[in-house]
């Protein structure tokens, strides 16, 4: 058996506006209902965004925590005031210095993206959802000690870079296009290799970084990391197995 894991881009940014009296359950319910009505997955949310001074609002922090700890961006009101939005509000502009919080903040945190859900309101909160542009593509291929199936071989031929443990990278060398970069990353062990910023350098992090810079990346494994996940960022793992006939 060879396995493919579809890696779904985390491209959604939820902009949130919340008054001082907004309860955390109110904001989370509005956010959840908005995602559900639009047919969008909670797991596709990469980050939240709001106006400066609101990232520590209890309702905003609660929403971020319930979305597996996604980051919260803050944007100065004067920056949000310059973001074109479909539903500006003069009342909001008078109160906080920008005619839009939810829509403008979502767009400000989704460079090159677009609104997919315009402003939705509750009594004391607003949300809007933007989809950021994702440049690259990432697929995780579980070789499971067997030769690649045709669908897997097609993914390997498509890749502009391959990342994995040394043995996995060597195993697929013959299925790659000539000159395809192969990036072998050893297990972390007690002294894992470090990246340029002093953080632990791991296979998933390397693959995500390459994909986010526009590469078509194949992350290859022999099934030695069944609990693999991608941290909050551009991509989310969904494990799907593909059986050879």
Order of alpha helices (4+ residues) and beta strands (2+ residues): beta-beta-alpha-beta-alpha-beta-alpha-alpha-alpha-beta-beta-beta-alpha-beta-alpha-beta-alpha-beta-beta
